């Protein structure tokens, strides 16, 4: 029987790269996102991964329906062995943080922090009820923006910095039960979310902003998730892993 991996926002971008890697590693993947099942990105993603992925529509902001989502996954697929908290949103409007509107702040926080926390909370509760010999893991996909400052998208940086602490909290709480919890910090990754700034960043990357001198790809993130989900880094629970081509290395 295949182990079940739940990936939020798995239908595109980094989430699709993670899902592809997990499927190739033998997992059956479940996606949860707010889009309708007939949305283009969902259909394209499902066609790419085939029968190894199942889609459940779920809005992370709807905290009250989280239990229903997990009940359905367990009923139709089985218990979640690996949870990848990947879904996130950028600011609706980039601009001067001194002019940020409260509703824009709330929108980012409701998805990237509040929604992510309460889904992880319920996943963790259910993981604790699974047999101890079954390896279970939670991976939070944050961003280099958890540490690197972008004043034109302050709400995003704040949400990711708080999500970094969320990783540490879950890791400390679940370590005794043998549940591994990790934080991945992607750098500049080529996805639909970054398409609008591609020309700007391509030039800067070529000039050395990223020591690897290339865009990151969703597959780069997926290749790191697999050993974490399989338990190969079990004793490294709580670790923060930068997947950014060296972007976050302090340099003179």
C-alpha positions in Angstrom: 0.0 0.0 0.0 1.4 3.4 -1.0 2.0 6.0 1.6 -0.1 9.2 1.3 1.5 12.6 0.9 -0.7 15.7 1.2 0.6 18.7 -0.7 -1.2 22.0 -0.5 -1.0 24.0 -3.7 0.5 21.0 -5.4 -1.1 21.6 -8.8 1.4 24.1 -10.0 4.8 25.7 -9.5 6.9 24.5 -6.6 4.0 22.3 -5.4 3.9 20.4 -8.8 7.7 19.8 -8.6 7.4 18.4 -5.1 4.4 16.2 -6.1 6.3 14.9 -9.1 9.3 13.9 -7.0 7.1 12.3 -4.4 5.2 10.2 -7.0 8.5 9.0 -8.5 9.6 8.1 -4.9 6.5 5.8 -4.5 4.0 8.1 -2.7 0.4 8.6 -3.7 -0.2 12.3 -3.7 -3.2 14.3 -2.5 -3.6 17.9 -3.5 -5.6 20.5 -1.6 -6.2 23.9 -3.0 -9.0 26.4 -3.3 -9.4 26.2 -7.1 -12.3 24.3 -8.6 -11.4 20.8 -9.9 -11.9 21.9 -13.5 -9.4 24.8 -13.2 -6.8 24.7 -16.0 -3.8 24.3 -13.6 -5.5 21.4 -11.8 -6.4 19.6 -15.1 -2.9 20.1 -16.5 -1.2 18.9 -13.3 -3.4 15.9 -13.1 -2.7 15.0 -16.7 1.0 15.3 -16.0 0.9 13.0 -12.9 -1.9 10.8 -13.9 -3.6 8.3 -11.5 -1.0 8.9 -8.7 -2.7 12.2 -7.6 -6.1 13.0 -6.2 -7.5 16.6 -5.9 -9.6 17.9 -3.1 -10.9 21.5 -3.2 -10.2 23.3 0.0 -9.6 26.9 1.0 -7.0 27.2 3.7 -8.8 30.2 5.1 -11.8 28.1 5.9 -10.5 26.8 9.2 -13.8 25.2 10.1 -13.7 22.8 7.2 -10.2 21.4 7.8 -11.4 18.4 9.7 -13.8 17.5 6.9 -10.9 17.6 4.4 -8.8 15.3 6.4 -11.7 12.9 7.1 -12.3 12.6 3.4 -8.7 12.0 2.6 -8.5 9.3 5.3 -11.7 7.7 4.1 -10.8 7.7 0.4 -7.0 7.3 0.5 -5.7 6.6 4.0 -3.8 8.4 6.7 -1.4 11.2 5.7 2.2 10.1 6.2 3.9 13.1 4.7 2.4 16.6 4.8 4.0 19.4 2.7 2.6 22.8 3.6 3.4 24.5 0.4 0.5 26.7 -0.6 1.1 30.4 -0.3 0.1 33.7 -1.8 2.0 36.8 -2.7 0.8 40.3 -1.8 -2.1 41.5 -3.9 -0.3 44.7 -4.4 3.5 45.3 -4.1 4.4 48.8 -2.8 5.6 51.0 0.0 5.1 49.2 3.3 4.1 52.6 4.8 1.1 52.6 2.6 0.1 48.9 3.1 -3.7 48.4 3.5 -4.8 46.2 6.4 -6.9 44.0 4.1 -3.8 43.1 2.1 -1.9 42.2 5.2 -4.8 40.0 6.4 -5.1 38.2 3.0 -1.5 37.1 3.1 -1.5 36.2 6.7 -4.8 34.2 6.5 -3.3 31.9 3.9 0.5 31.8 4.6 0.3 31.7 8.3 -3.1 31.1 9.9 -4.4 28.6 7.3 -1.1 26.8 7.2 -0.9 26.6 11.0 -4.4 25.2 11.6 -4.1 22.6 8.9 -0.8 21.5 10.2 -2.3 21.3 13.7 -5.0 18.9 12.7 -2.6 16.8 10.5 -0.3 16.6 13.5 -3.1 15.4 15.8 -3.9 12.6 13.4 -0.3 11.7 12.9 0.0 11.2 16.6 -2.7 8.5 16.4 -0.8 6.5 13.8 1.5 3.6 14.8 4.9 4.9 16.1 6.7 2.6 13.7 5.2 4.5 10.7 7.5 7.4 9.8 5.6 10.7 9.5 6.8 14.1 8.5 5.7 17.7 8.1 7.6 20.0 5.7 6.9 23.7 5.7 7.8 25.5 2.4 8.6 29.0 3.5 11.0 31.3 1.5 14.3 33.1 1.7 12.0 36.0 2.5 11.8 34.6 6.0 15.1 36.3 6.5 15.9 38.5 3.5 14.1 41.8 3.5 11.8 43.1 0.7 10.2 46.3 1.8 7.8 46.4 -1.1 6.2 43.1 0.1 6.5 43.4 3.9 3.4 41.3 4.6 4.9 38.3 2.7 8.2 38.6 4.5 6.4 38.7 7.9 4.2 35.7 7.0 7.3 33.6 6.1 9.3 34.7 9.1 6.4 33.6 11.4 6.1 30.4 9.4 9.8 29.7 10.2 9.0 29.9 13.9 6.0 27.7 13.3 8.3 25.0 12.0 10.4 25.1 15.2 7.3 24.9 17.3 5.9 21.9 15.6 9.4 20.2 15.5 9.8 20.7 19.3 6.2 19.5 20.0 6.4 16.4 17.8 10.0 15.2 18.2 9.3 12.8 21.0 6.7 11.0 18.8 9.3 10.6 16.0 7.6 13.0 13.6 10.1 14.9 11.6 9.4 18.6 10.9 11.4 20.6 8.5 11.5 24.1 6.8 12.5 24.5 3.2 13.4 28.1 2.1 13.3 28.3 -1.7 15.1 31.2 -3.4 14.2 32.6 -6.8 12.3 29.8 -8.4 10.9 29.8 -12.0 7.1 29.5 -11.4 3.9 31.3 -12.5 4.3 33.4 -9.3 7.6 34.8 -10.5 6.7 35.2 -14.2 6.0 38.9 -13.9 9.5 39.7 -12.7 11.4 37.2 -14.8 13.2 39.7 -17.0 14.3 41.7 -14.0 15.6 38.8 -12.0 17.2 37.0 -15.0 19.6 40.0 -15.4 20.4 40.1 -11.7 20.9 36.4 -11.5 23.3 36.5 -14.5 25.2 39.3 -12.7 25.7 37.1 -9.6 22.8 37.7 -7.3 22.5 33.9 -7.1 25.9 32.3 -6.9 24.7 29.3 -8.9 23.9 31.8 -11.7 20.6 30.2 -12.7 17.0 30.2 -11.8 15.8 27.6 -9.4 13.4 25.0 -10.7 10.5 23.3 -8.9 12.3 20.0 -9.3 15.1 21.4 -7.1 12.7 21.7 -4.2 11.2 18.3 -4.9 14.5 16.6 -4.8 15.0 17.8 -1.2 11.5 16.9 0.0 11.8 13.2 -0.9 14.5 12.2 1.7 12.8 14.2 4.3 9.5 12.4 3.7 11.2 9.0 3.6 12.8 9.6 7.0 16.4 9.8 5.9 16.9 13.0 7.9 14.7 12.0 10.9 17.2 13.0 13.6 17.6 16.4 11.9 14.1 17.5 12.8 13.7 21.2 13.1 16.3 21.9 10.5 16.1 24.8 8.0 17.2 24.0 4.5 17.9 26.8 2.0 17.2 25.7 -1.6 18.3 28.8 -3.3 21.6 28.3 -5.2 23.5 30.2 -2.5 21.3 33.3 -2.6 21.1 33.6 1.2 24.8 33.2 1.8 26.2 36.4 3.4 28.8 37.8 1.1 31.1 40.8 0.9 
